[in-house]
Amino acid sequence: MSSNIIGSIYDRSMSVVPWPKSSNRTCFFGLRSTYGGPGFFSRKLSREFKRTDVGVTYNRLRSAESALFFSVSWGDWMHRLCAMWDIKTVLRVDGFMVPTYYDNRTQNRFYQNRNLTKAHMAVNFRIQRDLLLADHVIYQSSFSKQMCDKYLYKRNSDYSIIYNGIDLNHFLPNKRENRRIRLLCAGSLRHEYMLGTILPVFNSLWKRYNLELYIVGTMDEICSQQLREFSNNNVEVSDRIIVVGSVDNDNMAYHLSNADILIHPRLGDWCPNVVIESLACGIPVVCGSWGGTSEIVGDGGIIVQTDPWGYGHDFVERLVLAVEEILASLDIYQVKARKQAEQFYDIRLVANKYKKAMGLELA
């Protein structure tokens, strides 16, 4: 049994113990720092709360003034306990199983599973209940709320739209050394469309602009096989592909700041942390218009028009043109990217918005 599972069981069991109220401002977090976007953000938010003398507990529910649930709560009983103990419940909505993606489509290549299972449906049901029961709901983007409204439950009041935040003193631009310009592919690389989009973009541009491809993050077997096939079929370019692999989020700033342009082809994202981190490092972002990513990028890159799940040749061609446009004014776009992060994604600003939503006094 993994340590994360053991920790979750311990947190759940200890949460029902009637600990006395704390004399300090304290909030309950329903998620510890774990791998993946929600866990990374949980770590950043808890650090900022503690820096401003707001205590964070993971298992002493009774001692908190408010409870923040990431993705889902642990059940209706959590809401009943919070109501009984006068604890404000706040749901921070993460992703769910969108029916238009999990469409039971047969995948002949790479054995991708697109079945909407009972386990998937149970997650969606739990989010529906929490959207109804929570005192306040935080959506990571307007797109996130639109999708929840359409497929789960439409919340008409007591909600906020708050983008994720990062430490802008940690994620900083870095002056490029004497090297080739690097296209960046970062984050969790899974499913065929990720490298299936990025590699054709890189292949169209590398010779004309003397580019490298910098891959930072985890790759599933699908993407690993795609990269092997591409390298075998394009031997002359294989030395221009730098694979860093998985790194701890605290070390991401170093690797991101060693790149120049982020290509984020995933459509339908809520609020990807890697995009915000890249902007803070002065890296302009190229992405599609469908999803929360386009809201985040704003003036910090170029957003190409696309339909829902609109992967394919047209999407690749539009990304190519967008990268070329940024390359023509790279210095200007790098400044815009950093300004976008400074204006909207400072963790101090984001944490104060969370405190307001949770009913905690601003620091």
C-alpha positions as CSV (number, residue, x, y, z in Angstrom):
1,M,0.0,0.0,0.0
2,S,1.5,3.3,-1.0
3,S,2.4,6.1,1.5
4,N,-0.2,8.4,-0.2
5,I,-3.0,5.9,0.4
6,I,-1.9,5.3,4.0
7,G,-1.7,9.0,4.6
8,S,-5.2,9.6,3.1
9,I,-6.7,6.9,5.3
10,Y,-5.1,8.4,8.3
11,D,-6.3,11.9,7.4
12,R,-9.8,10.7,7.0
13,S,-10.0,8.8,10.2
14,M,-8.4,11.6,12.3
15,S,-10.7,14.3,10.7
16,V,-13.7,13.0,12.6
17,V,-11.9,13.5,16.0
18,P,-13.4,16.6,17.6
19,W,-10.1,18.6,18.0
20,P,-10.6,22.0,19.8
21,K,-10.6,25.1,17.7
22,S,-7.3,26.7,17.1
23,S,-6.6,30.2,18.4
24,N,-4.8,31.0,15.1
25,R,-6.3,31.2,11.7
26,T,-6.3,27.7,10.4
27,C,-7.7,25.9,7.3
28,F,-8.2,22.3,6.5
29,F,-6.7,21.0,3.2
30,G,-8.3,17.9,1.7
31,L,-5.1,17.1,-0.3
32,R,-1.5,16.9,0.7
33,S,1.4,17.7,-1.6
34,T,1.4,14.9,-4.3
35,Y,2.6,14.4,-7.8
36,G,0.3,16.0,-10.4
37,G,-1.2,19.4,-10.9
38,P,-3.5,19.6,-7.9
39,G,-0.9,18.3,-5.5
40,F,1.8,20.7,-6.8
41,F,-0.6,23.6,-6.4
42,S,-1.7,22.4,-2.9
43,R,2.0,22.6,-1.9
44,K,2.4,26.1,-3.3
45,L,-0.8,27.4,-1.7
46,S,0.0,25.9,1.7
47,R,3.5,27.4,1.7
48,E,2.1,30.8,1.0
49,F,-0.6,30.4,3.7
50,K,2.0,29.4,6.3
51,R,4.2,32.4,5.2
52,T,1.3,34.7,6.1
53,D,0.6,32.9,9.4
54,V,-2.4,30.9,8.3
55,G,-2.2,27.4,9.6
56,V,-2.8,24.4,7.4
57,T,-4.0,21.0,8.7
58,Y,-4.7,17.8,6.9
59,N,-6.4,15.8,9.6
60,R,-7.7,18.1,12.4
61,L,-10.9,19.3,10.7
62,R,-12.5,20.6,13.9
63,S,-9.7,23.0,14.6
64,A,-10.1,24.8,11.2
65,E,-12.2,27.8,10.3
66,S,-12.7,26.6,6.7
67,A,-12.1,23.4,4.7
68,L,-10.6,23.4,1.1
69,F,-11.4,20.3,-0.9
70,F,-9.3,19.7,-4.0
71,S,-11.1,17.9,-6.8
72,V,-13.6,16.2,-4.5
73,S,-14.5,15.9,-0.8
74,W,-14.5,12.6,1.0
75,G,-18.2,12.3,1.0
76,D,-21.5,13.9,2.2
77,W,-20.4,13.1,5.8
78,M,-17.6,15.7,5.4
79,H,-20.2,18.4,4.6
80,R,-22.4,17.4,7.5
81,L,-19.5,17.5,10.0
82,C,-18.4,20.9,8.7
83,A,-22.0,22.3,9.0
84,M,-22.2,20.9,12.6
85,W,-18.8,22.4,13.5
86,D,-19.4,25.7,11.7
87,I,-16.6,25.2,9.2
88,K,-17.0,26.8,5.8
89,T,-16.6,24.3,2.9
90,V,-14.8,25.4,-0.3
91,L,-14.5,23.1,-3.3
92,R,-11.6,23.8,-5.7
93,V,-12.8,22.0,-8.9
94,D,-10.2,20.0,-10.8
95,G,-10.7,18.0,-14.0
96,F,-13.4,15.4,-14.5
97,M,-14.3,12.7,-17.1
98,V,-15.8,14.7,-19.9
99,P,-18.3,12.5,-21.8
100,T,-17.3,13.9,-25.2
101,Y,-13.8,12.6,-24.7
102,Y,-14.6,9.3,-23.0
103,D,-16.8,8.3,-25.9
104,N,-16.1,4.5,-25.9
105,R,-14.2,5.0,-29.2
106,T,-12.1,2.0,-30.3
107,Q,-8.4,2.9,-30.5
108,N,-6.4,0.6,-32.7
109,R,-3.1,2.4,-32.1
110,F,-1.3,2.3,-28.8
111,Y,-4.4,0.8,-27.1
112,Q,-5.7,4.0,-25.7
113,N,-8.7,3.5,-23.5
114,R,-11.7,5.8,-24.2
115,N,-14.2,3.9,-22.1
116,L,-16.3,5.8,-19.6
117,T,-16.1,3.3,-16.8
118,K,-18.2,3.0,-13.6
119,A,-15.2,4.4,-11.7
120,H,-15.1,7.4,-13.9
121,M,-18.8,8.0,-13.5
122,A,-18.4,7.7,-9.7
123,V,-15.9,10.5,-9.7
124,N,-18.2,12.7,-11.8
125,F,-21.1,12.0,-9.4
126,R,-19.0,12.9,-6.4
127,I,-18.0,16.3,-8.0
128,Q,-21.7,16.9,-8.8
129,R,-22.6,16.4,-5.2
130,D,-19.8,18.7,-4.0
131,L,-20.8,21.4,-6.5
132,L,-24.2,21.3,-4.9
133,L,-23.2,21.0,-1.2
134,A,-20.1,23.2,-0.9
135,D,-20.6,26.7,0.6
136,H,-18.3,28.1,-2.0
137,V,-16.8,26.8,-5.3
138,I,-13.5,27.9,-6.9
139,Y,-13.1,27.2,-10.6
140,Q,-9.6,27.4,-12.1
141,S,-10.8,29.2,-15.3
142,S,-14.0,30.4,-17.0
143,F,-13.7,27.3,-19.2
144,S,-13.7,25.1,-16.2
145,K,-17.0,26.6,-15.0
146,Q,-18.5,26.3,-18.5
147,M,-17.7,22.6,-18.6
148,C,-19.0,21.9,-15.1
149,D,-22.2,23.8,-15.9
150,K,-22.7,21.8,-19.1
151,Y,-21.9,18.3,-17.9
152,L,-22.2,18.2,-14.1
153,Y,-24.1,20.9,-12.2
154,K,-24.6,24.6,-12.8
155,R,-23.6,26.7,-9.8
156,N,-25.4,30.1,-9.9
157,S,-24.0,31.8,-6.8
158,D,-21.2,31.6,-4.2
159,Y,-18.4,30.8,-6.6
160,S,-15.1,32.4,-7.8
161,I,-12.9,32.0,-10.8
162,I,-9.3,32.0,-9.5
163,Y,-6.3,30.9,-11.6
164,N,-3.4,29.0,-10.1
165,G,-0.4,30.9,-8.9
166,I,3.3,30.5,-8.4
167,D,6.3,32.1,-6.6
168,L,7.5,34.7,-9.1
169,N,10.8,34.9,-7.1
170,H,11.5,31.3,-7.8
171,F,10.3,31.1,-11.5
172,L,12.4,33.7,-13.2
173,P,13.6,34.5,-16.7
174,N,17.2,33.4,-17.5
175,K,19.4,35.0,-20.1
176,R,20.0,32.6,-23.0
177,E,23.5,31.4,-23.4
178,N,25.2,30.7,-26.8
179,R,23.0,27.9,-27.9
180,R,20.3,27.1,-30.4
181,I,16.7,28.3,-29.8
182,R,14.8,25.7,-27.9
183,L,11.1,24.7,-28.4
184,L,9.9,23.4,-25.1
185,C,7.5,20.5,-24.4
186,A,6.8,20.1,-20.7
187,G,4.5,18.6,-18.2
188,S,2.8,15.2,-18.2
189,L,3.1,13.9,-21.7
190,R,0.4,11.3,-22.2
191,H,-1.9,10.3,-25.1
192,E,-1.0,10.2,-28.8
193,Y,-1.9,13.8,-29.5
194,M,0.8,15.4,-27.4
195,L,4.0,14.4,-29.2
196,G,1.9,13.5,-32.2
197,T,1.4,17.3,-32.5
198,I,4.7,18.7,-31.2
199,L,7.0,16.5,-33.3
200,P,5.5,17.5,-36.6
201,V,5.7,21.2,-35.6
202,F,9.4,20.7,-34.7
203,N,10.1,18.8,-37.9
204,S,8.7,21.6,-40.0
205,L,10.8,24.3,-38.3
206,W,14.1,22.9,-37.0
207,K,16.2,23.3,-40.2
208,R,15.0,26.8,-41.1
209,Y,15.5,28.2,-37.6
210,N,18.3,26.0,-36.2
211,L,16.0,24.7,-33.4
212,E,16.3,22.2,-30.6
213,L,13.4,20.3,-28.9
214,Y,13.6,20.3,-25.1
215,I,11.3,17.7,-23.4
216,V,10.8,18.1,-19.7
217,G,8.4,15.8,-17.8
218,T,7.0,12.3,-17.7
219,M,6.2,10.4,-20.8
220,D,3.8,7.5,-21.0
221,E,4.5,4.5,-23.3
222,I,2.5,6.1,-26.2
223,C,4.7,9.2,-26.2
224,S,7.9,7.2,-25.6
225,Q,7.1,5.0,-28.6
226,Q,6.3,8.1,-30.8
227,L,9.7,9.6,-29.9
228,R,11.6,6.4,-30.7
229,E,9.8,6.1,-34.0
230,F,10.5,9.8,-34.9
231,S,14.2,9.5,-33.9
232,N,14.6,6.3,-36.0
233,N,13.0,7.9,-39.0
234,N,14.8,11.2,-38.6
235,V,18.3,10.3,-37.7
236,E,19.7,13.7,-38.8
237,V,17.7,15.5,-36.1
238,S,17.9,13.1,-33.2
239,D,20.8,15.0,-31.6
240,R,18.6,18.1,-31.5
241,I,16.1,16.4,-29.1
242,I,17.0,16.8,-25.4
243,V,15.0,14.6,-23.1
244,V,15.3,15.7,-19.4
245,G,12.6,13.4,-18.1
246,S,10.7,13.7,-14.8
247,V,11.8,16.4,-12.4
248,D,10.5,17.6,-9.1
249,N,8.3,20.7,-9.4
250,D,10.7,22.7,-7.2
251,N,13.4,22.1,-9.9
252,M,11.2,23.0,-12.8
253,A,12.2,26.6,-12.8
254,Y,15.8,25.8,-13.8
255,H,14.7,23.6,-16.7
256,L,12.0,25.9,-18.0
257,S,14.2,28.9,-17.9
258,N,16.6,27.1,-20.2
259,A,14.1,27.1,-23.1
260,D,12.6,29.7,-25.3
261,I,9.0,28.9,-26.6
262,L,6.5,26.5,-25.0
263,I,4.2,24.5,-27.3
264,H,1.2,23.4,-25.3
265,P,-1.0,21.4,-27.7
266,R,-3.3,19.9,-25.1
267,L,-6.9,21.1,-25.7
268,G,-9.5,21.4,-23.0
269,D,-7.1,22.0,-20.1
270,W,-8.5,23.7,-17.1
271,C,-5.4,25.7,-15.8
272,P,-2.1,23.9,-16.5
273,N,0.6,24.8,-14.0
274,V,3.3,24.4,-16.6
275,V,1.9,27.2,-18.7
276,I,1.9,29.6,-15.8
277,E,5.4,28.5,-14.8
278,S,6.7,29.0,-18.3
279,L,5.2,32.5,-18.6
280,A,6.9,33.4,-15.3
281,C,10.2,32.3,-16.8
282,G,9.6,34.6,-19.7
283,I,8.7,31.8,-22.1
284,P,6.0,32.7,-24.6
285,V,3.4,30.0,-25.1
286,V,1.7,28.7,-28.2
287,C,-1.6,26.9,-27.6
288,G,-5.1,26.2,-29.0
289,S,-8.1,28.4,-28.4
290,W,-10.4,25.7,-26.9
291,G,-9.7,25.3,-23.2
292,G,-8.6,27.3,-20.1
293,T,-5.0,27.6,-21.4
294,S,-6.0,30.4,-23.8
295,E,-7.3,32.4,-20.9
296,I,-4.1,32.0,-19.0
297,V,-1.7,32.8,-22.0
298,G,-3.4,36.1,-22.9
299,D,-0.8,38.4,-24.3
300,G,2.0,36.1,-23.3
301,G,2.0,34.1,-26.5
302,I,-0.1,33.2,-29.5
303,I,-3.5,31.4,-29.4
304,V,-4.5,29.5,-32.5
305,Q,-8.1,28.9,-33.4
306,T,-9.2,25.3,-33.1
307,D,-12.4,23.3,-32.5
308,P,-13.0,21.1,-29.4
309,W,-10.5,18.1,-29.6
310,G,-9.5,19.6,-32.9
311,Y,-6.1,17.8,-33.3
312,G,-4.8,17.1,-36.8
313,H,-3.0,18.6,-39.7
314,D,-4.7,22.0,-39.6
315,F,-3.9,22.4,-35.9
316,V,-0.2,21.5,-36.6
317,E,0.0,24.1,-39.4
318,R,-1.5,26.8,-37.3
319,L,1.0,26.1,-34.5
320,V,3.9,26.2,-37.0
321,L,2.8,29.7,-38.1
322,A,2.4,30.8,-34.5
323,V,5.9,29.7,-33.6
324,E,7.3,31.5,-36.6
325,E,5.5,34.7,-35.6
326,I,7.0,34.5,-32.1
327,L,10.5,33.7,-33.5
328,A,10.3,36.9,-35.5
329,S,9.9,39.0,-32.3
330,L,11.1,36.6,-29.6
331,D,12.5,39.3,-27.2
332,I,9.2,41.2,-27.3
333,Y,7.1,38.1,-26.6
334,Q,9.4,37.0,-23.7
335,V,8.8,40.4,-22.0
336,K,5.1,40.0,-22.5
337,A,5.1,36.5,-21.1
338,R,6.7,37.6,-17.8
339,K,4.4,40.6,-17.5
340,Q,1.4,38.3,-17.9
341,A,2.6,36.2,-15.0
342,E,3.4,39.2,-12.9
343,Q,-0.1,40.7,-13.5
344,F,-2.2,37.6,-12.8
345,Y,-0.3,34.6,-11.3
346,D,1.7,35.9,-8.3
347,I,1.0,33.3,-5.6
348,R,0.6,36.1,-3.0
349,L,-2.3,37.6,-5.0
350,V,-3.8,34.1,-5.6
351,A,-3.5,33.1,-2.0
352,N,-5.4,36.3,-0.9
353,K,-8.2,35.5,-3.3
354,Y,-8.4,32.0,-1.8
355,K,-8.5,33.4,1.8
356,K,-11.3,35.7,0.8
357,A,-13.3,32.8,-0.7
358,M,-12.6,30.8,2.4
359,G,-13.6,33.5,4.8
360,L,-10.1,34.0,6.2
361,E,-8.8,37.4,7.1
362,L,-6.4,38.8,4.5
363,A,-2.8,39.0,5.6
